Amino acid sequence: MAVVHHEGRSVELASGESVLDGLLRAGIDAPHSCRAGHCQTCLARVVRGDVPVGSQEGLKPTWRALGLFLTCRARPTGDLEMAAPDALGLEVGARIVDVARLSHDVVRLRLTTDAPFEHCGGQFATLVRSDGLARSYSVASLPGRDEFIEMHVRLVTNGAMSGWIARDACVGDRVALRGPAGECFHVPGRREQPLLLIGTGTGLAPLRAIVHDALRDGHTGRIQLVHGALDERGFYLVDELSALAREHANFEYARCMLRGEHLSTTPASPRTSVHVGALDARVRAAFPNLKGWRVFLCGHPELVVALRKWAFIAGAASKDIHADAFVTKPAPLPRTATS
């Protein structure tokens, strides 16, 4: 059995067990969130031993060269000594400049950084609290336009980070950012190509950035944004996006809620609409042929996986389908004594 050495403690992994699961089982409070290899919160570095196969998927080449890996994907075949990555200068210090409610369960967080944080609007970054607690959120603002980094945080029941942001975080509090990562961002070029953006919940955050970036770049093709929610309360930034649809003839904004009635205050614009019913059924019916389209998908993981498959079957090229699934932190594993 492989043995993992971390901060003076040793854990013998069970057969097929990931490094992260072994550390948590042993009672070690290892940073993590999604436990699925998406958020990169569990990033660590190899001090001695071989980087486990498959544990660097999705990481930057420079990070791979430094021996960084994802503990949730790591299943070593030999003994491994690991450490936190913070000493490598991967984090940028930041300060909270604004905290505001956007809806009943979404909080807007704005930050300024101590040094340039190179990223594209729509990518996600890991927010690190002073005590080491870390969670990943998409960036809704645009570099070069906004003087801050904006994140939309969904309030999760008993959520350590989201609860702190909603109740206790104050302007001036110090945090750090690590990253960025993710494939949902606008790449300049092919300005005439139609864009379809579909998101649920705070999956709207990266899509907002992509829309603004595309319009800033002079995109002339059709841009269709579809935001899904359980009910009317799940929609936010409605005024902003409706105004954008009135200002730009090639931008259309649709809301789709699973239950409820059509809103009585729908903005008066032919390029805004509200629908009741399942989001996937709505977009399948509205976009039967996606040949030549560029597609961006963000939000609930099961829906993102299903829509990614549908977009490809509907004709979108694989290279033109970009997706980031939003995965919340699962319940902790039972703890046992360390070996």
Beta strands, then each sheet from edge to edge (+ up, - down):
strand 1: 3-6
strand 2: 9-12
strand 3: 43-48
strand 4: 68-70
strand 5: 80-83
strand 6: 91-103
strand 7: 106-113
strand 8: 124-128
strand 9: 134-138
strand 10: 149-154
strand 11: 174-181
strand 12: 195-200
strand 13: 223-229
strand 14: 251-257
strand 15: 272-276
strand 16: 294-299
strand 17: 321-325
sheet 1: 2+ 1- 5- 3+ 4-
sheet 2: 9+ 8- 11+ 6- 7+ 10-
sheet 3: 15+ 14+ 13+ 12+ 16+ 17+
end
